Amino acid sequence: MTEPASNGIGRQTIRVHGKVRPYLRRLNIRRRMYYLLEKVGSPLRERFRAFDPYAGPGGNFFLVQFWRDDENARQFLNVTRRLKDDTYPRVIEWDRSDNEFAFVLTWVDGISLADYLLHLRAGRRPAPDPREVVRLIRALAHSVCRLHSSFRIVHGDIQPANLIITSHPSRLSLIDFGSAWTMETTGQRVDGDGRHPVYTAPDFRDSGFQGDQFSISVLFYELLTQQVPFSGLGGKAGKPELIDQAQRMQESPSAMSHNCQRLTRSLRDRLDACVMRGLSLRAAERFPDRHAWLNALNELHAEFQRPPQVAKPTEWLTRVILWWDNLGAS
């Protein structure tokens, strides 16, 4: 490792994968040194992209989070200890001192879905093809249902800021479990810092699978149409005084998307039915369980694989990743 050195203006630098980069500060967590490069993510909690120069050949990136020593931190630790799978961020190590927890998690590299949607709405990127949207949402739904069935975890805060579009392999990856809870502690859970007013289901306090299904369905609709359902209200439309009118007036994806209108009538109808059922503001009207939901998504995905086919998903993702890399370099 090249020792950190001053760059002449009072900031320290470190060599990261061949490039000299400034860092904010460095700290020891369980006898390992981490260099905090930049603040990332939610303003509600301190989270940093960090670098460990001794983690493998050439060093590696990690996510360092700081939590106040309270029930939220213990809930987070209880959840992340179960995630012993590279599909999800994993806690590498943690430490507690001065009434504060420091957690080190694996780093997920890619493009924030929140940033991508901003560029999409601004017209800086073309709308994604429905076939690619179905592929990404189907994989995300399988990942979240595995959280429920294998790890007994409810995420509780699925929103664009908590998702990364990765490139190898290309998928939507959840990166923040700050509001997640284990199913056996549902009655005693704390709310964490999540509960986005738009992406959170109206029935948040009583929901597990149903709540995560609603949040993913909002994303499904948004990726297809570049608009948030229920006139931008999302889950807020589930208030008793709004719910009936919001349900009646909500347009289907195919009515809002030029790309969806180019699909065959049968495929449009199947796509609309899948999205709109998951979007219901009443939990009882959504897919009743993960098997019914995943079967509908699997069948929809299979329909998109039949001729005539559109551009391959990997080509679309490659264009997005290259665009993002060029944007960062400019």
C-alpha positions as CSV (number, residue, x, y, z in Angstrom):
1,M,0.0,0.0,0.0
2,T,1.1,3.5,-0.7
3,E,1.0,5.5,2.5
4,P,-1.6,8.3,2.6
5,A,-0.1,11.7,1.8
6,S,-1.1,15.3,1.9
7,N,-2.1,16.8,-1.5
8,G,-0.9,20.2,-0.5
9,I,-4.3,21.7,0.5
10,G,-4.8,20.0,3.8
11,R,-6.5,16.9,2.4
12,Q,-5.1,13.4,2.7
13,T,-5.0,11.0,-0.3
14,I,-4.7,7.3,-0.9
15,R,-4.1,5.3,-4.0
16,V,-7.2,3.4,-5.0
17,H,-6.9,0.9,-7.8
18,G,-4.1,2.9,-9.4
19,K,-5.6,6.3,-8.9
20,V,-4.8,8.8,-6.2
21,R,-8.0,9.8,-4.4
22,P,-8.7,12.1,-1.4
23,Y,-10.4,10.6,1.6
24,L,-12.5,12.2,4.4
25,R,-11.0,10.3,7.3
26,R,-9.8,6.9,8.3
27,L,-10.7,4.7,11.2
28,N,-10.1,1.3,12.7
29,I,-12.9,-1.1,13.0
30,R,-11.9,-4.4,14.6
31,R,-8.3,-3.8,13.9
32,R,-8.8,-3.1,10.2
33,M,-8.2,0.3,8.7
34,Y,-10.9,1.8,6.4
35,Y,-10.6,5.0,4.4
36,L,-13.9,6.9,4.1
37,L,-13.9,8.3,0.5
38,E,-17.3,9.9,0.2
39,K,-20.7,10.1,1.9
40,V,-23.5,8.2,0.2
41,G,-27.2,7.4,0.4
42,S,-29.7,8.6,3.0
43,P,-29.3,11.9,4.8
44,L,-30.9,10.3,7.8
45,R,-27.8,8.2,8.7
46,E,-24.1,8.5,8.1
47,R,-23.0,6.1,5.3
48,F,-19.8,6.1,3.5
49,R,-18.1,4.4,0.6
50,A,-14.9,3.2,2.1
51,F,-11.7,1.5,0.9
52,D,-9.6,-1.2,2.6
53,P,-6.2,-1.4,0.8
54,Y,-5.5,-4.8,2.3
55,A,-8.8,-6.5,1.3
56,G,-7.7,-8.8,-1.5
57,P,-5.4,-8.0,-4.4
58,G,-5.3,-4.2,-4.8
59,G,-7.8,-3.5,-2.1
60,N,-11.6,-3.4,-2.1
61,F,-14.6,-1.1,-1.5
62,F,-17.0,-1.4,1.4
63,L,-20.0,0.4,2.8
64,V,-19.5,1.8,6.3
65,Q,-22.6,2.8,8.3
66,F,-22.8,4.5,11.7
67,W,-25.8,3.9,14.0
68,R,-26.8,5.4,17.3
69,D,-26.8,2.6,20.0
70,D,-30.5,1.9,20.2
71,E,-33.2,-0.6,19.2
72,N,-32.9,0.4,15.5
73,A,-29.3,-0.7,15.5
74,R,-30.0,-4.0,17.2
75,Q,-32.8,-4.7,14.8
76,F,-30.5,-4.0,11.8
77,L,-27.8,-6.2,13.3
78,N,-30.4,-9.0,13.9
79,V,-31.5,-8.8,10.2
80,T,-28.1,-8.5,8.5
81,R,-26.6,-11.4,10.5
82,R,-29.0,-13.7,8.6
83,L,-28.0,-12.5,5.1
84,K,-25.2,-15.0,4.5
85,D,-25.6,-14.7,0.7
86,D,-23.8,-12.6,-1.9
87,T,-27.2,-11.7,-3.4
88,Y,-27.6,-9.2,-0.6
89,P,-25.3,-6.8,1.3
90,R,-23.5,-8.7,4.1
91,V,-22.1,-7.4,7.3
92,I,-18.4,-8.1,7.2
93,E,-17.7,-6.8,10.7
94,W,-19.1,-4.4,13.3
95,D,-18.0,-2.6,16.4
96,R,-19.5,-0.5,19.2
97,S,-18.0,2.4,21.1
98,D,-19.2,5.7,22.6
99,N,-22.9,4.8,22.3
100,E,-22.5,4.2,18.5
101,F,-22.3,1.2,16.2
102,A,-20.1,1.0,13.2
103,F,-21.0,-1.6,10.5
104,V,-18.9,-2.6,7.6
105,L,-20.9,-4.1,4.7
106,T,-20.1,-5.4,1.2
107,W,-20.2,-2.8,-1.5
108,V,-22.7,-3.2,-4.4
109,D,-21.3,-1.5,-7.5
110,G,-23.6,0.0,-10.2
111,I,-26.1,2.8,-10.9
112,S,-28.6,4.0,-8.3
113,L,-32.1,3.5,-9.6
114,A,-33.0,6.9,-8.2
115,D,-30.4,8.6,-10.3
116,Y,-31.3,6.6,-13.4
117,L,-35.0,7.6,-13.0
118,L,-34.1,11.3,-12.7
119,H,-32.2,11.1,-16.0
120,L,-35.0,9.1,-17.6
121,R,-37.6,11.8,-16.7
122,A,-35.3,14.5,-17.9
123,G,-35.2,12.9,-21.3
124,R,-31.4,12.1,-21.1
125,R,-32.1,8.4,-21.5
126,P,-34.7,6.6,-23.7
127,A,-37.4,4.7,-21.9
128,P,-36.4,1.1,-21.2
129,D,-38.1,-1.6,-23.2
130,P,-41.0,-3.4,-21.4
131,R,-39.3,-6.7,-21.9
132,E,-36.3,-5.5,-20.0
133,V,-38.4,-4.0,-17.3
134,V,-40.3,-7.3,-16.8
135,R,-36.9,-9.2,-16.6
136,L,-35.6,-6.8,-13.9
137,I,-38.8,-6.7,-11.8
138,R,-39.2,-10.5,-12.0
139,A,-35.7,-11.0,-10.7
140,L,-36.2,-8.4,-7.9
141,A,-39.5,-10.1,-6.9
142,H,-37.7,-13.5,-6.7
143,S,-35.0,-12.0,-4.6
144,V,-37.5,-10.3,-2.2
145,C,-39.6,-13.5,-1.9
146,R,-36.5,-15.4,-1.0
147,L,-35.9,-12.9,1.8
148,H,-39.4,-13.8,3.1
149,S,-39.2,-17.6,2.6
150,S,-35.5,-18.5,3.3
151,F,-34.4,-15.8,5.7
152,R,-37.8,-14.8,7.2
153,I,-37.1,-11.1,6.6
154,V,-39.3,-8.3,5.4
155,H,-37.5,-5.4,3.7
156,G,-40.1,-2.8,4.4
157,D,-38.4,0.1,2.5
158,I,-38.2,-0.8,-1.2
159,Q,-37.7,2.4,-3.1
160,P,-35.3,3.7,-5.9
161,A,-32.7,5.1,-3.5
162,N,-32.3,1.6,-2.0
163,L,-31.7,-0.2,-5.3
164,I,-28.7,-0.4,-7.5
165,I,-28.7,-1.5,-11.2
166,T,-25.7,-3.8,-11.3
167,S,-23.9,-4.8,-14.5
168,H,-22.3,-8.2,-13.6
169,P,-24.8,-9.8,-13.6
170,S,-27.4,-7.1,-14.6
171,R,-30.1,-6.9,-11.9
172,L,-31.8,-4.7,-9.4
173,S,-30.0,-5.2,-6.1
174,L,-31.3,-4.1,-2.7
175,I,-28.6,-2.2,-0.7
176,D,-30.3,-0.8,2.4
177,F,-31.9,-3.0,5.2
178,G,-32.2,-0.2,7.7
179,S,-36.0,-0.7,8.0
180,A,-36.1,-4.4,7.6
181,W,-37.3,-6.8,10.3
182,T,-37.5,-10.5,11.0
183,M,-40.9,-12.0,10.8
184,E,-40.9,-13.4,14.3
185,T,-40.4,-9.9,15.7
186,T,-43.1,-8.2,13.6
187,G,-45.1,-7.2,16.7
188,Q,-42.1,-5.7,18.4
189,R,-40.3,-4.1,15.4
190,V,-39.2,-0.5,15.3
191,D,-39.9,1.5,12.1
192,G,-36.3,2.4,11.3
193,D,-35.8,5.4,9.0
194,G,-37.7,4.1,6.0
195,R,-41.4,4.3,5.1
196,H,-41.2,6.4,2.0
197,P,-44.5,8.1,1.6
198,V,-44.9,7.2,-2.1
199,Y,-43.4,3.7,-2.3
200,T,-44.6,2.3,1.1
201,A,-47.9,0.4,1.0
202,P,-50.9,2.1,2.8
203,D,-51.1,-1.0,5.0
204,F,-47.5,-0.8,6.1
205,R,-48.0,-1.5,9.7
206,D,-49.9,-4.7,9.1
207,S,-48.0,-5.9,6.0
208,G,-45.0,-8.1,5.3
209,F,-45.1,-9.7,1.9
210,Q,-48.0,-7.6,0.8
211,G,-46.2,-4.4,1.6
212,D,-43.0,-5.4,-0.3
213,Q,-45.2,-6.5,-3.2
214,F,-46.9,-3.1,-3.4
215,S,-43.5,-1.2,-3.4
216,I,-42.1,-3.4,-6.2
217,S,-45.3,-2.8,-8.2
218,V,-44.9,0.9,-7.9
219,L,-41.4,0.6,-9.3
220,F,-42.8,-1.7,-12.0
221,Y,-45.3,0.9,-13.1
222,E,-42.7,3.7,-12.9
223,L,-40.1,2.0,-15.0
224,L,-42.7,1.3,-17.7
225,T,-44.3,4.7,-17.7
226,Q,-41.8,7.1,-16.1
227,Q,-44.6,8.2,-13.8
228,V,-45.5,7.3,-10.2
229,P,-49.0,5.7,-10.1
230,F,-52.1,7.3,-8.6
231,S,-51.2,10.8,-9.9
232,G,-47.8,10.7,-8.1
233,L,-49.3,9.8,-4.8
234,G,-48.3,6.1,-4.7
235,G,-49.1,4.6,-1.4
236,K,-50.4,8.0,-0.1
237,A,-53.5,7.4,-2.3
238,G,-54.5,4.6,0.2
239,K,-56.0,7.1,2.7
240,P,-59.7,6.2,3.3
241,E,-60.9,9.5,1.8
242,L,-58.9,8.9,-1.4
243,I,-58.7,5.2,-2.0
244,D,-61.9,4.6,-4.0
245,Q,-61.4,7.5,-6.4
246,A,-57.7,6.7,-6.8
247,Q,-58.4,3.1,-7.8
248,R,-61.1,4.1,-10.3
249,M,-59.0,6.8,-12.0
250,Q,-55.7,5.0,-12.2
251,E,-54.6,4.4,-15.8
252,S,-52.9,1.1,-16.8
253,P,-49.3,1.1,-17.9
254,S,-50.2,0.4,-21.6
255,A,-52.4,3.5,-21.6
256,M,-49.4,5.6,-20.4
257,S,-46.5,4.1,-22.3
258,H,-45.8,4.3,-26.0
259,N,-43.5,1.3,-25.7
260,C,-46.2,-0.7,-24.1
261,Q,-48.7,0.3,-26.8
262,R,-46.5,-1.4,-29.4
263,L,-47.0,-4.8,-27.8
264,T,-49.6,-7.2,-29.0
265,R,-53.0,-6.8,-27.4
266,S,-52.8,-10.1,-25.4
267,L,-49.4,-9.2,-24.1
268,R,-50.5,-5.7,-23.1
269,D,-53.5,-7.1,-21.2
270,R,-51.4,-9.6,-19.3
271,L,-48.8,-6.9,-18.4
272,D,-51.5,-4.5,-17.3
273,A,-53.2,-7.2,-15.2
274,C,-50.0,-8.2,-13.4
275,V,-48.9,-4.6,-12.6
276,M,-52.3,-3.3,-11.5
277,R,-53.1,-6.3,-9.2
278,G,-49.8,-5.8,-7.3
279,L,-50.6,-2.0,-7.2
280,S,-54.0,-2.4,-5.5
281,L,-54.3,0.0,-2.6
282,R,-56.1,-2.8,-0.6
283,A,-53.9,-5.6,0.4
284,A,-56.7,-8.2,0.0
285,E,-56.9,-7.4,-3.7
286,R,-53.2,-8.0,-4.4
287,F,-51.6,-11.4,-5.2
288,P,-52.4,-13.4,-2.1
289,D,-49.0,-15.1,-1.7
290,R,-45.6,-15.2,-3.2
291,H,-46.4,-18.3,-5.3
292,A,-49.3,-16.6,-7.1
293,W,-47.2,-13.4,-7.7
294,L,-44.1,-15.2,-8.9
295,N,-46.2,-17.4,-11.2
296,A,-47.8,-14.4,-12.8
297,L,-44.4,-12.7,-13.3
298,N,-42.8,-16.0,-14.6
299,E,-45.6,-16.4,-17.2
300,L,-45.3,-12.8,-18.3
301,H,-41.6,-13.1,-18.7
302,A,-42.0,-16.3,-20.7
303,E,-44.5,-14.5,-23.0
304,F,-41.8,-11.8,-23.7
305,Q,-39.3,-14.5,-24.7
306,R,-41.5,-15.6,-27.7
307,P,-41.0,-14.1,-31.1
308,P,-41.0,-11.4,-32.3
309,Q,-38.2,-10.4,-29.9
310,V,-36.9,-6.9,-29.2
311,A,-33.3,-5.8,-28.3
312,K,-31.5,-8.2,-26.0
313,P,-31.6,-7.1,-22.3
314,T,-27.9,-7.3,-21.9
315,E,-27.5,-4.8,-24.8
316,W,-29.8,-2.3,-23.1
317,L,-28.0,-2.7,-19.7
318,T,-24.6,-2.3,-21.4
319,R,-25.7,0.9,-23.0
320,V,-26.9,2.3,-19.6
321,I,-23.7,1.3,-17.8
322,L,-21.5,2.8,-20.5
323,W,-23.6,6.0,-20.5
324,W,-23.2,6.2,-16.7
325,D,-19.4,5.7,-16.9
326,N,-19.0,8.4,-19.5
327,L,-21.2,10.8,-17.5
328,G,-18.9,10.3,-14.5
329,A,-15.8,10.8,-16.6
330,S,-17.0,14.1,-18.1
